[in-house]
Amino acid sequence: MTKKNSSIFHFAIIFILILEIRTQLSDESEFLIDRSKTGLTYVPKDLSLETTILDISHNYISELQMPDILSLSKLKILIISHNRIQYLDLSVFQFNQKLEYLDLSHNNLEMISCHPTLNLKHLDLSFNTFDALPICQEFGNMSQLEFLGLSATQLQKSSVRSIAHLHISKVLLVLGDTYGEREDAESLQDLNTQSLHIVFPTGKEFHFILDVSVSTTVSLELSNVKCVLDDNGCSYFENVLSKLQRNSRLSNLTLNNIEITWNSFLMILQLVWRTNIEYFSISNVKLQGYLGFTDFDYSDTSLKALSIHKVVHDVFSLPQGSIYKILSNMNIQHLTVSAAHMVHMVCPSQVSPFLYLNFSSNLLTDMVFKNCTNLANLKTLILQKNQLKELANIVHMTQEMKSLQQLDVSQNSLIYDESEGNCPWARSLLSLNMSSNILTDSVFRCLPPRIKVLDLHNNRIRSIPKDVTGLGTLQELNLASNSLAHLPGCGIFSGLSILIIDYNLISNPSADFFQSCQKIRSLKAGNNPFQCSCELREFIQSIGQVSSEVVEDWPDSYKCDYPESYKGARLKDFHVSELSCNTALLIVTIVVPGLVLAVTVTVLCIYLDLPWYLRMVCQWTQTRRRARNVPLEELQRTLQFHAFISYSGQDSAWVKNELIPNLEKEDIRICLHERNFVAGKSIVENIINCIEKSYKSIFVLSPNFVQSEWCHYELYFAHHNLFHEGSNNLILILLDPIPQYSIPNSYRKLRALMAQRTYLEWPKEKSKRGLFWANLRASINIKLTGKGAEISYTEI
């Protein structure tokens, strides 16, 4: 075994045992301190007195003294591997009575001094530089010892006797580079362990005679076996293996880091075939030379499972057909050949007892097992990481496998073409893994009829066709890492209980999902680009109505992606009001106040005459605005009057009793025809003269007004003056309503003015007349000086 591989194995053992010890610790809370890989040259002095687990591995510590850990009375696990310790006196732990796990592997230890009080469960002294086995007499008192790691360059049977009575679960023995110079073949026979792992020196030819057939051993692992220079093949190693027949309890054999010839490899297989071993595993194999061994005897075997992993060879002209034939005709139940650069596998020559075949990480194509009828007993077939391309070929391959229940064709380049017709899968197939291929939506039309577990993650699926049928037996579906935009319901998956659909493009999952999928007990839909909206709000509410165990990774993996204001927020923390999401409620909220407002306005209009007040305020405001905006030079003319009043004689009583008194009391000069017409001038000339000398012209409109011919003239001239001088000098007062039909055709100007201009309406109610007079006075608000006039802008 190389140093790297042995380290990996070593760490795996440590990890498993730490977990086991943790489960056996008392209910006291554990206090872990990890100072590994921190460049320490000594044990830290600032450790908490509550420390129960201390990891100071992968540092440069060269010694361990009692004061370093004296105060750590609660210490249970100490990992000090991969340092530079050369000597250790185990008495330094005499005050650490709770210590159960001690890892001193991968140091430079040459010697240890023992102490009788230790009672460890795990002690690892492997990968050090001991000459003899570092087994003290006191080790025999460790009645709880479950794992013992040792290192040595010499083995003596006497060294093991002190622990022969202990029932140790696993022993790891690492033999130093100089091992083999003086060997005691029987040195390990007194070991009492169920699992034995021996690491032989790296890079040395296997010329060892060590008897590894320890009578109590159930599982044996041998690492670093090299025999490529021996003219007699691998005779030493074959001799070692032949002795395993004496151990009737041995059922598991593992060979790791093997460098041998093809012939020796097959001889080893043949040798193990005749032992009591049931499970044989070979990994990290380097094969050399040519194959001359072609006849394999399959009789008299106890072997149930053979696993060959990671094979490399330097002969490219090897007749691989012979190897495939030997492997395919093995009368065992489980066969694994992975990462072996295998380009093909032949069909067994007769009905095979294979129940399990694993040919992952090879170079197999669609032609593997084509038209093979001798795998009728096969239940599990794994073709992961090969060169498979056409799904239709895989379908036809399974057609003859009448017992096949589980098929794994993941991590290939499979595609499916619907034009190839029906998919006659093996009807027995229950579990199918087609993940990490290039399959599309059409794959749902080519599925086994009784499928229960389907894995399609990491493909190119965009949607599930709605017309798919025959998937009522499906219980578990994995669609993660595709391009699905919607969370599928269970209409076509009536029996679905587990759905994995994370890492897709789902933005608005349906709130009806849990209603549709009544049998769902696990949903994993996180890490999707959720759009936080009203629709998503309903989905979030539906999650709250199911058991917390149903939705996997909730709430941390469920986050908003849009809009930007919510991006990164957890769906659990996303809140939006009921009003903004409920259209009916929103309509009611808007319409009801609108109706109330409309009724209120109607009441005000009918009973309080609100429009009149509004119209008068509007007129007053517009008048004041126009007065402020008129340039001074345009109004500087010879003005003698504020206003000229035109009215019908029949309305003279209102003019004289109401209009004139209310204006003249405010120093407003009024021009009246009976008072200011100049004798000797024509009426028309007087009208024009009065209009030109007045700032405004006031017309008192009533049915009587439209009957007066002179009123018509005055209106005509005032209107003519309006358009030619560009001044808003007309003020219309509606004394009494004038029906449109009563206005003669000759009064076209009046029709136009009443349609286009705003007029003041004389209110019949006395309460409204104050506002009327204010508007009127504001319309003619100027100050006259002598015969001329200048405008005084007054703020209202």
C-alpha positions in Angstrom: 0.0 0.0 0.0 1.3 3.4 -0.8 1.6 6.0 2.0 -1.3 8.0 0.4 -3.7 5.0 0.2 -2.8 3.7 3.6 -3.5 7.2 5.0 -6.9 7.2 3.4 -7.8 3.9 4.9 -6.4 4.9 8.2 -8.5 8.1 8.3 -11.6 6.1 7.4 -11.1 3.8 10.3 -10.5 6.7 12.7 -13.7 8.4 11.5 -15.8 5.3 12.0 -14.4 4.6 15.4 -14.8 8.2 16.6 -18.5 8.1 15.6 -18.9 4.8 17.5 -17.1 6.1 20.6 -19.2 9.3 20.5 -22.4 7.2 20.6 -21.1 5.4 23.6 -20.1 8.5 25.6 -22.1 9.6 28.6 -24.8 12.2 28.4 -22.3 14.9 29.4 -21.9 17.7 26.8 -18.9 17.3 24.5 -16.4 20.1 24.2 -14.3 19.8 21.0 -11.1 21.7 20.4 -9.6 21.4 16.9 -6.0 22.7 16.5 -5.0 20.5 13.7 -2.9 21.9 10.8 -2.0 25.0 12.7 1.8 24.7 12.8 2.0 23.8 16.5 5.4 22.8 17.9 4.0 22.0 21.4 0.7 21.2 23.1 -1.3 24.5 23.6 -1.4 25.8 27.2 -4.8 27.6 26.8 -7.0 24.5 26.6 -10.3 24.6 28.4 -10.7 22.4 31.4 -14.0 21.2 29.9 -12.2 19.7 26.8 -13.5 16.2 26.0 -12.1 15.9 22.4 -8.7 17.4 21.4 -7.4 17.2 17.8 -3.8 18.5 17.4 -2.9 16.3 14.4 -0.8 17.4 11.4 1.5 19.7 13.4 5.2 19.7 14.4 4.9 18.5 18.0 8.0 16.5 19.1 7.1 15.6 22.6 4.2 15.0 25.0 4.6 15.6 28.7 2.3 15.2 31.7 1.9 19.0 32.4 0.6 19.4 28.8 -2.6 17.5 29.5 -2.7 17.2 33.3 -5.6 19.5 33.8 -7.7 17.9 31.1 -9.5 15.5 33.4 -12.5 15.2 31.1 -10.5 14.3 28.0 -12.0 11.3 26.2 -10.5 11.5 22.7 -6.9 12.6 21.9 -5.7 12.7 18.2 -2.0 13.6 17.9 -1.2 11.8 14.7 1.1 13.1 12.0 3.5 14.9 14.3 7.2 14.3 15.2 7.0 12.5 18.5 9.9 10.0 19.0 9.3 8.8 22.5 6.3 8.6 24.7 5.8 7.6 28.4 2.2 6.5 28.7 2.2 7.6 32.3 1.6 11.1 31.1 -2.1 10.0 30.9 -2.4 8.7 34.4 -4.6 11.7 35.4 -6.8 11.4 32.3 -8.9 8.5 33.6 -11.7 9.1 31.1 -9.4 8.8 28.0 -10.8 6.2 25.7 -9.4 7.1 22.2 -5.7 7.7 21.6 -4.3 8.2 18.1 -0.5 8.4 17.9 -0.1 7.1 14.3 2.2 8.7 11.7 4.8 9.9 14.1 8.5 8.9 14.6 7.9 6.8 17.7 10.7 4.3 18.4 9.9 3.4 22.0 7.1 3.8 24.5 7.0 3.3 28.3 3.8 1.7 29.6 1.5 2.5 32.5 -0.9 0.1 34.1 -3.8 2.4 34.6 -4.9 3.0 30.9 -8.0 1.3 29.7 -8.5 2.5 26.1 -11.0 1.4 23.5 -8.9 2.7 20.6 -5.1 2.8 20.5 -3.3 3.5 17.3 0.5 3.3 17.1 0.7 2.4 13.4 2.9 4.0 10.8 5.7 4.7 13.3 9.4 3.4 13.4 9.2 0.7 16.0 11.6 -2.2 15.6 9.6 -4.7 17.6 5.9 -4.7 18.2 5.1 -2.0 20.7 3.0 -4.2 22.9 3.5 -3.8 26.7 2.5 -6.3 29.3 0.1 -3.7 30.6 -1.9 -3.8 27.3 -3.4 -7.0 28.6 -5.4 -5.0 31.1 -7.2 -3.1 28.3 -10.4 -5.1 28.5 -12.3 -2.6 26.4 -9.8 -2.4 23.6 -11.6 -2.5 20.2 -9.0 -1.2 17.8 -5.2 -1.7 18.0 -2.8 -0.1 15.4 0.8 -1.4 15.5 4.0 -0.9 13.6 7.2 -3.1 13.5 10.0 -4.3 11.4 10.3 -7.6 13.3 7.6 -9.9 14.5 7.9 -12.3 17.4 5.2 -14.6 18.6 6.1 -13.8 22.2 5.2 -10.2 21.7 1.6 -11.0 21.1 1.0 -13.3 24.0 0.2 -10.5 26.5 -2.9 -9.5 24.5 -3.9 -13.0 23.3 -6.8 -13.2 25.7 -8.3 -9.9 24.5 -11.1 -9.9 22.0 -10.1 -7.1 19.7 -12.4 -6.1 16.9 -9.7 -4.9 14.5 -5.9 -5.0 14.4 -3.9 -2.9 11.9 -0.3 -4.0 11.5 2.1 -1.9 9.4 5.4 -3.7 8.6 8.4 -1.4 8.2 10.6 -1.2 5.1 13.2 -3.7 6.5 10.7 -6.3 7.4 11.6 -9.8 6.2 15.2 -10.1 7.2 14.3 -12.2 10.2 10.7 -13.6 10.1 8.8 -15.7 12.5 6.1 -17.2 10.3 3.9 -18.1 13.3 4.2 -14.7 15.1 0.6 -13.7 14.6 -1.1 -17.0 15.4 -2.0 -16.0 19.0 -3.8 -12.8 17.9 -7.5 -12.8 18.9 -9.2 -10.4 16.4 -12.1 -10.5 14.0 -10.6 -8.2 11.5 -6.9 -8.1 10.5 -5.3 -5.6 8.1 -1.6 -6.2 7.3 0.3 -3.5 5.3 3.5 -5.0 3.8 6.5 -2.8 2.9 5.9 -0.6 -0.2 7.7 -1.5 -3.4 9.3 -4.7 -2.2 8.9 -8.1 -3.9 6.7 -10.4 -1.9 9.2 -12.9 -0.5 7.5 -13.2 2.9 6.4 -16.4 4.7 4.2 -14.8 7.3 1.2 -17.0 8.2 -1.8 -14.6 8.1 -4.4 -17.4 8.7 -5.2 -16.2 12.2 -7.9 -18.6 13.5 -10.2 -16.0 14.9 -10.1 -13.7 11.9 -13.3 -13.3 9.9 -12.1 -10.4 7.6 -8.5 -10.2 6.3 -7.0 -7.3 4.3 -3.5 -7.5 2.7 -2.0 -4.4 1.2 1.1 -3.8 -0.9 1.6 -7.1 -2.7 4.2 -7.0 -5.5 5.5 -10.1 -7.4 6.5 -9.4 -10.9 10.2 -10.5 -10.8 9.7 -14.0 -9.5 10.4 -16.6 -12.1 8.0 -18.9 -10.3 5.2 -16.4 -10.6 3.8 -15.3 -7.2 4.8 -18.5 -5.3 5.4 -16.8 -2.0 2.1 -15.0 -2.0 0.3 -18.0 -3.3 1.7 -20.0 -0.5 0.4 -17.5 2.0 -3.1 -17.6 0.5 -3.1 -21.4 0.4 -2.9 -21.5 4.2 -6.1 -19.5 4.5 -8.0 -22.8 3.8 -7.1 -23.7 7.4 -9.3 -20.9 8.8 -12.8 -22.0 8.4 -14.1 -18.7 9.9 -12.5 -16.5 7.3 -15.2 -15.2 4.9 -13.9 -11.8 3.7 -10.6 -11.2 1.8 -9.4 -7.9 0.5 -6.2 -7.4 -1.6 -5.2 -3.8 -2.0 -2.4 -2.2 -4.1 -1.4 -5.3 -6.1 1.3 -5.4 -8.8 1.5 -8.8 -10.5 1.3 -10.5 -13.9 -1.9 -11.6 -15.7 -1.2 -15.2 -15.1 -0.5 -14.7 -11.4 -3.7 -12.6 -11.1 -5.8 -15.5 -12.5 -3.9 -18.0 -10.4 -4.8 -16.0 -7.3 -8.5 -16.0 -8.4 -8.4 -19.8 -8.8 -6.7 -20.3 -5.5 -9.2 -18.2 -3.6 -12.0 -19.9 -5.5 -11.3 -23.1 -3.6 -11.2 -21.6 -0.1 -14.0 -20.9 2.3 -13.9 -17.2 1.4 -17.3 -15.8 0.4 -16.5 -12.2 -0.4 -13.3 -11.4 -2.3 -12.3 -7.8 -3.2 -9.3 -6.7 -5.2 -8.5 -2.9 -5.7 -5.8 -0.8 -7.2 -4.4 -3.6 -9.4 -1.5 -3.1 -11.9 -1.1 -6.1 -14.3 1.9 -6.9 -16.4 2.9 -9.5 -19.0 0.8 -11.7 -21.3 -2.0 -14.0 -20.6 -1.3 -17.7 -20.8 -3.9 -18.9 -18.3 -7.2 -19.7 -20.1 -8.8 -22.7 -18.3 -10.6 -21.7 -15.1 -12.1 -24.3 -12.8 -15.4 -23.1 -11.4 -16.2 -26.1 -9.2 -16.1 -26.3 -5.4 -16.4 -22.7 -4.4 -17.9 -20.9 -1.5 -17.4 -17.5 -3.2 -20.6 -15.4 -3.4 -19.2 -12.0 -4.4 -16.1 -10.9 -6.4 -15.1 -7.2 -6.7 -12.3 -6.0 -8.9 -11.8 -2.2 -8.9 -9.3 0.1 -10.6 -7.3 -2.1 -12.9 -4.5 -0.8 -15.1 -2.3 -2.9 -17.5 0.5 -2.2 -19.9 -0.3 -4.8 -22.5 -2.6 -3.5 -25.3 -2.6 -6.6 -27.5 -4.1 -8.8 -24.7 -6.8 -11.2 -25.9 -9.5 -9.7 -23.7 -12.1 -12.1 -25.0 -10.6 -14.8 -22.8 -10.8 -12.6 -19.7 -14.4 -11.7 -20.5 -15.3 -15.3 -20.9 -13.7 -16.3 -17.6 -15.6 -13.5 -15.8 -19.0 -14.0 -17.5 -19.1 -17.7 -16.7 -18.3 -17.4 -13.0 -20.9 -19.3 -10.9 -21.3 -16.6 -8.2 -24.1 -14.2 -7.3 -22.3 -10.8 -7.3 -19.6 -9.6 -9.7 -18.1 -6.1 -9.8 -15.5 -5.0 -12.3 -15.2 -1.2 -12.2 -12.7 1.3 -13.5 -10.9 -1.5 -15.5 -11.0 0.0 -19.0 -13.2 -2.9 -20.1 -14.6 -2.3 -23.6 -17.0 -5.3 -23.7 -18.5 -8.1 -21.8 -19.8 -11.3 -23.3 -23.0 -13.2 -22.5 -22.6 -16.2 -20.2 -22.5 -19.5 -22.1 -25.3 -20.9 -19.9 -27.9 -19.6 -17.6 -26.0 -17.6 -15.0 -26.6 -17.4 -11.3 -25.6 -13.8 -11.3 -27.9 -11.6 -9.2 -25.8 -8.5 -9.2 -23.5 -7.1 -11.9 -21.6 -3.9 -11.6 -19.5 -2.7 -14.6 -19.3 1.0 -13.8 -16.6 3.3 -14.9 -15.6 1.3 -18.0 -15.8 1.7 -21.8 -18.9 -0.5 -22.5 -21.1 0.4 -25.4 -24.8 -0.2 -26.3 -23.8 -3.7 -27.7 -23.2 -5.1 -24.2 -25.4 -8.1 -23.5 -27.2 -7.7 -26.8 -29.6 -10.6 -27.3 -28.3 -12.2 -24.1 -30.8 -14.8 -22.8 -28.6 -16.3 -20.0 -29.0 -13.5 -17.4 -32.5 -14.5 -16.5 -31.7 -14.5 -12.8 -30.1 -11.0 -12.8 -31.8 -8.5 -10.4 -29.3 -5.6 -10.4 -27.3 -4.3 -13.3 -25.0 -1.2 -12.9 -23.6 0.3 -16.1 -22.8 3.7 -14.7 -20.0 5.8 -16.4 -19.6 4.0 -19.7 -20.1 4.8 -23.4 -23.8 4.1 -23.7 -25.6 6.3 -26.3 -28.9 4.9 -27.5 -31.6 4.3 -24.9 -33.5 2.0 -27.3 -30.6 -0.4 -27.3 -30.6 -0.5 -23.5 -34.3 -1.2 -23.5 -33.9 -4.2 -25.8 -31.0 -5.4 -23.7 -33.2 -5.7 -20.7 -36.0 -7.4 -22.6 -34.4 -10.8 -22.0 -33.6 -10.1 -18.3 -36.8 -11.5 -16.9 -35.8 -10.9 -13.2 -34.2 -7.5 -13.5 -35.4 -5.1 -10.8 -32.7 -2.4 -10.6 -30.8 -0.8 -13.5 -28.3 2.1 -13.3 -27.2 3.6 -16.6 -26.4 7.0 -15.2 -23.5 9.3 -16.3 -23.5 8.1 -19.9 -24.6 9.9 -23.1 -28.0 8.4 -23.6 -30.6 9.9 -25.9 -34.1 8.7 -26.9 -35.7 9.0 -30.3 -39.5 8.6 -30.2 -39.5 7.4 -33.8 -38.0 4.2 -32.7 -41.3 2.9 -31.5 -42.3 1.1 -28.4 -40.0 0.5 -25.4 -40.2 -3.2 -24.4 -38.5 -2.9 -21.0 -38.3 -5.9 -18.7 -41.6 -5.9 -16.9 -39.9 -6.8 -13.7 -37.9 -3.5 -13.6 -38.8 -1.5 -10.5 -35.8 1.0 -10.1 -34.2 2.9 -13.0 -31.4 5.4 -12.7 -30.9 7.4 -15.9 -29.4 10.5 -14.3 -26.6 12.6 -15.9 -27.5 11.8 -19.5 -28.8 14.0 -22.4 -32.5 12.8 -22.2 -35.4 15.2 -23.0 -39.1 15.3 -22.3 -39.7 12.3 -24.6 -38.1 9.9 -22.1 -41.4 9.9 -20.2 -42.9 8.0 -23.2 -40.3 5.3 -22.7 -40.4 4.1 -19.2 -40.9 0.6 -17.6 -44.6 -0.2 -16.9 -44.1 -1.1 -13.2 -41.4 1.4 -12.3 -41.4 2.5 -8.7 -38.1 4.5 -8.4 -37.0 6.8 -11.2 -33.9 9.0 -11.2 -33.7 11.5 -14.1 -31.7 14.3 -12.5 -29.2 16.3 -14.5 -30.7 15.8 -17.9 -32.4 18.2 -20.4 -36.0 17.9 -19.4 -38.1 21.0 -19.7 -41.6 19.7 -19.0 -43.5 16.5 -18.3 -45.9 15.7 -21.2 -49.5 15.8 -20.1 -50.6 12.8 -22.2 -48.2 10.4 -20.5 -50.0 7.4 -18.9 -49.1 4.2 -17.1 -47.0 5.7 -14.3 -49.4 5.0 -11.5 -46.9 2.7 -9.7 -44.2 5.4 -9.5 -43.3 6.2 -5.9 -40.0 8.1 -6.0 -39.1 10.6 -8.8 -35.8 12.6 -9.0 -35.9 15.5 -11.5 -33.3 17.7 -9.9 -30.9 19.8 -12.1 -33.1 19.9 -15.2 -34.9 22.9 -16.8 -38.4 22.4 -15.5 -40.4 25.6 -15.2 -43.4 24.2 -13.2 -43.9 22.0 -10.2 -45.6 18.9 -11.6 -48.8 17.6 -10.0 -49.6 14.0 -9.3 -52.3 13.5 -12.0 -50.2 11.0 -13.8 -48.2 10.0 -10.7 -51.0 8.9 -8.5 -48.8 6.9 -6.1 -45.9 9.4 -5.8 -44.5 9.8 -2.3 -41.0 11.3 -2.9 -40.3 14.1 -5.3 -36.9 15.7 -5.8 -37.0 18.7 -8.1 -34.4 21.2 -6.8 -32.1 23.1 -9.0 -34.6 23.7 -11.8 -36.2 26.8 -13.2 -39.4 26.8 -11.1 -40.5 30.3 -10.3 -44.2 30.0 -9.4 -45.0 26.5 -8.0 -48.7 25.7 -7.8 -50.4 26.1 -4.5 -52.5 23.0 -5.4 -49.5 20.7 -5.4 -50.2 19.2 -2.0 -53.9 18.8 -2.8 -52.9 17.0 -6.0 -50.3 14.8 -4.3 -52.0 13.4 -1.3 -49.5 10.6 -0.8 -46.4 12.8 -0.9 -44.2 12.4 2.2 -41.0 14.1 1.0 -40.6 17.1 -1.3 -37.2 18.6 -2.1 -37.8 21.7 -4.3 -35.2 24.2 -3.0 -32.6 26.2 -5.0 -35.1 27.3 -7.7 -35.5 30.9 -9.0 -38.7 31.6 -7.0 -40.6 34.7 -8.1 -42.0 36.2 -4.9 -45.6 37.2 -5.8 -49.1 36.6 -4.8 -49.2 33.2 -6.4 -46.1 32.1 -4.4 -47.8 33.4 -1.3 -50.4 30.7 -1.6 -47.7 28.0 -2.1 -46.0 29.2 1.0 -49.2 29.0 2.9 -49.8 25.4 1.7 -46.3 24.5 3.0 -47.4 25.7 6.4 -50.3 23.3 6.3 -48.2 20.1 5.9 -45.8 18.4 8.3 -42.4 20.0 8.7 -40.8 16.7 7.8 -42.4 16.7 4.3 -40.6 19.7 2.8 -36.9 18.9 2.7 -34.3 21.7 3.4 -37.1 24.2 4.3 -36.7 27.1 4.8 -32.9 27.7 4.1 -32.9 26.4 0.5 -36.1 28.3 -0.6 -35.2 31.9 -1.5 -36.6 34.6 -3.7 -34.9 35.3 -7.0 -37.2 38.0 -8.2 -38.0 40.9 -7.8 -34.7 42.4 -6.9 -36.0 43.9 -3.7 -36.6 40.4 -2.3 -33.7 38.6 -3.9 -32.0 36.3 -1.4 -34.8 36.5 1.1 -36.2 33.2 2.4 -39.7 32.4 1.3 -40.6 31.9 4.9 -39.9 35.6 5.5 -41.7 36.8 2.4 -45.0 38.6 3.3 -47.5 40.4 1.1 -50.9 41.8 2.2 -54.2 40.0 1.7 -55.6 43.1 0.0 -53.0 43.3 -2.8 -53.4 39.6 -3.6 -57.2 39.3 -3.4 -58.8 40.9 -6.5 -62.3 40.7 -5.2 -61.3 42.3 -1.9 -59.4 45.0 -3.7 -62.4 45.8 -5.9 -64.7 46.0 -2.9 -62.1 48.2 -1.1 -62.0 50.7 -4.0 -65.7 50.6 -5.1 -67.4 50.9 -1.7 -65.6 54.2 -0.8 -66.2 55.4 -4.3 -69.9 54.7 -4.0 -70.0 56.4 -0.6 -68.2 59.5 -2.1 -70.6 59.5 -5.0 -73.7 59.4 -2.7 -72.2 62.2 -0.5 -71.5 64.4 -3.5 -75.0 63.8 -4.8 -76.6 64.8 -1.5 -74.4 67.9 -1.4 -75.4 68.8 -4.9 -79.1 68.2 -4.4 -79.6 69.7 -0.9 -76.7 72.2 -0.6 -76.2 73.4 -4.2 -72.5 72.5 -4.1 -72.0 72.9 -7.9 -73.0 76.5 -7.7 -70.5 77.2 -4.9 -67.8 75.5 -6.8 -68.5 77.3 -10.0 -68.5 80.6 -8.3 -65.2 79.9 -6.5 -63.7 78.8 -9.7 -64.8 81.9 -11.5 -63.5 84.2 -8.8 -60.1 82.4 -8.8 -59.8 82.5 -12.6 -60.6 86.2 -12.6 -57.9 87.0 -10.0 -55.3 84.9 -11.9 -56.1 86.7 -15.2 -55.8 90.1 -13.5 -52.4 89.3 -12.1 -51.1 88.0 -15.4 -52.2 90.9 -17.7 -49.1 93.1 -18.5 -49.5 96.7 -17.2 -48.8 98.3 -20.6 -51.7 96.6 -22.2 -54.2 98.0 -19.7 -52.8 101.5 -19.5 -55.3 103.4 -21.5 -57.8 106.2 -20.9 -60.3 104.6 -18.5 -62.9 106.5 -16.7 -65.1 103.7 -15.4 -64.7 100.3 -13.8 -67.6 98.9 -15.7 -70.3 99.6 -18.3 -73.6 98.0 -17.5 -75.9 96.8 -20.2 -79.4 95.6 -19.2 -83.0 95.5 -20.3 -85.2 98.3 -19.1 -87.5 95.7 -17.5 -84.6 94.6 -15.2 -83.8 98.2 -14.2 -85.2 97.7 -10.7 -82.7 95.0 -9.9 -79.9 97.0 -11.4 -80.7 100.2 -9.5 -81.7 98.5 -6.2 -79.1 95.7 -6.1 -76.3 95.9 -8.6 -75.3 99.6 -8.5 -75.5 100.2 -4.8 -73.4 97.1 -4.0 -70.7 98.2 -6.5 -70.6 101.9 -5.9 -70.3 101.5 -2.1 -66.9 100.0 -2.8 -65.9 103.1 -4.9 -66.5 101.3 -8.2 -67.4 103.8 -11.0 -70.3 102.6 -13.0 -71.2 103.7 -16.5 -75.0 103.7 -17.3 -76.6 104.7 -20.5 -79.1 107.0 -18.8 -76.5 108.6 -16.8 -73.4 108.8 -18.9 -74.5 108.9 -22.5 -73.5 112.2 -24.1 -76.3 114.2 -25.5 -76.0 114.9 -29.2 -74.2 111.7 -30.0 -75.8 108.8 -31.6 -76.8 105.8 -29.4 -74.3 103.6 -31.2 -71.5 106.1 -30.7 -72.4 106.4 -27.0 -72.4 102.7 -26.6 -69.0 102.3 -28.2 -67.6 105.3 -26.3 -68.8 103.8 -22.9 -67.4 100.4 -23.7 -64.0 101.9 -24.7 -63.8 104.0 -21.5 -64.8 101.1 -19.2 -62.5 98.4 -17.9 -65.2 95.8 -18.1 -68.6 95.5 -19.7 -71.3 93.9 -17.5 -74.3 92.3 -19.3 -77.3 91.5 -17.1 -78.8 88.5 -19.0 -82.5 87.5 -18.7 -85.4 86.7 -21.0 -86.0 90.4 -21.1 -82.4 91.0 -22.3 -82.8 88.9 -25.4 -85.9 90.9 -26.4 -84.0 94.2 -26.3 -82.6 95.4 -29.7 -80.2 97.9 -28.0 -78.9 95.2 -25.6 -78.1 93.2 -28.7 -76.1 96.2 -30.1 -74.2 96.7 -26.9 -73.3 93.0 -26.7 -72.2 93.0 -30.3 -69.8 96.0 -29.8 -68.5 94.7 -26.5 -67.8 91.4 -28.2 -66.2 93.1 -31.1 -64.0 94.9 -28.7 -63.1 91.7 -27.0 -61.7 89.9 -30.0 -59.9 92.9 -31.5 -58.2 93.9 -28.2 -57.6 90.5 -26.8 -58.9 91.4 -23.4 -61.4 89.4 -21.3 -63.6 92.4 -20.7 -67.0 90.8 -20.8 -68.8 89.9 -17.6 -72.1 88.0 -18.0 -74.6 88.0 -15.1 -77.5 85.6 -15.5 -80.3 87.3 -13.6 -82.9 84.7 -14.7 -82.5 81.5 -16.7 -82.7 81.8 -20.5 -83.8 78.7 -22.3 -81.8 78.1 -25.5 -84.9 77.9 -27.7 -86.0 81.4 -26.5 -82.8 83.0 -27.9 -83.5 84.5 -31.3 -81.4 83.5 -34.3 -80.1 87.0 -34.5 -78.4 86.6 -31.1 -75.8 84.3 -32.5 -73.1 86.1 -30.5 -75.1 85.5 -27.3 -75.5 81.8 -28.0 -71.8 81.5 -28.6 -70.8 83.5 -25.5 -73.1 81.5 -23.2 -71.7 78.3 -24.7 -68.1 79.3 -24.4 -67.7 81.7 -21.5 -68.4 81.4 -17.8 -71.1 83.6 -16.4 -72.1 84.7 -12.9 -75.5 83.5 -11.8 -77.6 85.6 -9.5 -78.5 83.5 -6.5 -82.1 83.6 -5.2 -80.9 82.6 -1.7 -79.6 85.6 0.3 -77.0 83.4 1.9 -75.2 83.0 -1.4 -75.1 86.6 -2.5 -72.0 87.6 -0.5 -69.9 85.2 -2.6 -71.6 86.6 -5.8 -70.7 90.2 -4.9 -67.1 89.2 -4.0 -66.6 87.5 -7.4 -68.1 90.4 -9.3 -65.9 93.0 -7.5 -62.8 90.9 -8.0 -63.5 90.9 -11.8 -63.3 94.7 -12.0 -60.7 95.3 -9.3 -58.7 98.4 -10.6 -58.1 101.8 -9.2 -58.9 104.8 -11.3 -57.0 108.1 -11.0 -58.4 111.1 -12.7 -59.2 110.4 -16.2 -56.6 107.6 -16.6 -56.3 104.3 -14.7 -53.5 102.1 -13.4 -54.0 98.6 -12.3 -53.7 97.7 -8.6 -53.0 94.0 -8.2 -54.7 92.9 -5.0 -54.1 89.5 -3.4 -57.4 87.7 -2.6 
